[in-house]
Amino acid sequence: MTAPSYATVVTNSGEGECTLTAADIATAVGGELIGSPDVAVSAVAPIDRAQSTDLTFLAAAKYAPFLATSTPGVLLVTPELAAAAGTALARVVVSSPHDALISLLPRLYRAPAPSPGVHATVRLGNGVHLGSAVCLGPYVVLGDGVVVGDGARIDAHVVVGDGVAIGADCHVFPHVTIYAGSSLGARVVVHAGARVGSDGFGYTFSDGAHRQIPHVGRCILHDDVDIGANTTIDRGSIDDTVIGTGSKIDNLVQIAHNVHVGRLCLIMAQVGIAGSTSVGDGCIIAGQVGVQGHVDIGDRARIAAQAGVFGNVPPGETWSGYPARPHREALRASASLFRLAGMIKRLERLLAERE
């Protein structure tokens, strides 16, 4: 196979080159235009420092005073706040300014479009299969038997182990390592520095030493999964580690061996999930949560930030605190603790009076 040359074509940086008029914006979001239809914006900025070429939004009354110190070109605004005092060259009234802004971002900030090809420094193992329109960046290493689906993009210095399957339209950012025994579905995104499929932390103590338990399970990421930068996901020991379709995992998360994460979950930064834990569909696990191994978190459960989970969480419930418990119970416990200092002071005064 003759590999085409690798190149990147930048269609638009989104910073000053792509512009939208107020009329364009109103049409795109289905909003009511107030002001000049010809005002042009080329970037997005926070409401407190937006300038005449910036698009911004106002969805809550507490942010309205910032309009007194900024001059946005186009302001996306709710009907209730459409008449808020301040200078904006044009206002577009919509029911959800935040959602409208999100829908416009791809038009203002167009991602660079890679040109399919294989860089001259790529190393391909035996039996590698590359789909159509694949893009392999500098110093990519693909082991024996790797399969890369159509339209996948693998950036510089990525290492992919033997037998790994990477689905169509995946994007693997620089310096990612995907170990043997891993599988990525379609449209999976793995951000820089992540490690997928490394051995789990499993040891047995024998003959005076900790001896590693061989890990022979797989690490499976289903379709539309996002993995954040420097996140680590271990392969299974005997069972598989599985991340369900549509789940999104933030930066600096550790997911241990044999963990099963369901569909459409959100797992935020610095979460640690110990081995053989099951997380149901639609769960939200907030930042810095620690989850003990061998527990079940039910469908649509929510775990508040910095909670420590030591037991099963029923479906649909919100838990918080350390140790984690139902949220209202955790709030009552915290309130009681905060009152304790005052109670001790009063008790000390009573004792002092008796003396």
C-alpha positions, 0 to 999 in steps of 0.5 A: 500500500502506498501511503499518501502524504500527511498534511493539515489544512486549516479551513478557518481558525475562528478567530477573526476570519469567520464572521456572522451578522446579527441577521445571520444569528437571529435566523440561525437561532430563530430569535427576534432581532432588536437593533441593526441587522448588519452588526458583525461579530467574529468571536465569543466573549464573557458579558463583562468584557465583550466588545463590538465584534463579540457575541455574548449572552444574558440569561440571568438578572444577576449578570445584567449590571455587566452590560454597563461596562461592556459593548457587545456587538450581539447579545443573546438575551431572554425575553424577560431581560430583553430591555436590560439597561446597557449598550449592545449594538444588536440584541437577539431575543431567544428563550434559551440564550445559552443553548443558542450560543452553543449552537453558534460556536461551530459556525464561529470557531471552525475546527481545522480539517485534517487531510487524510494521510499517513506521516512518513514517521509512522510505524505500522506493525504486521497486519495493520488495517487502515480504513479510508480517509484515515489520518495518522500524525508524526511518530504514531506507532501501531502494533500488529493487527491493529484495525483503524476505522474509516475517518479516524484521526490519530495524532502525533506520538500515539502508541497503539498496542497489538490487536487494538480496534479503533472505530470510525471517526475516532479522534485520538489526541497526542501522546495517548497510549492504548494498550493491547486488549482495548477496543474503541467504538465509533466516534470515540474521543481520547484526549492527550496523555490518556492511558487506556487498557493498562493493567489494574492494581491487583496483587496477591501477597505470597512468599513475602512479596506482593505479586501481580495478578495477571490481567487478561480482560479487555478495556472496551469503550463503546460508541461516542465516549469521550475520555479526558486528558491524563485519565487512566482506564485499566483493563479487566483482570478476568472480566472486562472494563467497559465504558457505555455508549455516550458516556463522558469522562473528564480529565484526571479520572482513574477507573480501575479494573472490571469497572462497568460504566453504563450509558450516558454517564458524566464523570467529572475530574479527579474521580477515582472508581475502584475495581469491580464497581458497577455504575448504571446508566445516566449517572452523574459523579461529580469532581473528586468523588471516591468510590470503593470497589465492588459497589453498585451505583444505580441508574440515574444516581447522582454523587455530589463532589468529594463524596466517599462512596462505601456502599450501594447507591439506589437508582435515582438518588442523590448522595453526598458527604463522607461517608456518602449518604442520601443528600438530605441526610448528609446536610442534616449531619453537617448542620448538626456538626456545625452546631456542635461548637456552639453547644460546647461553648454553652456547656463550658459556660454552664460548667464554669458558672457552677464552679 
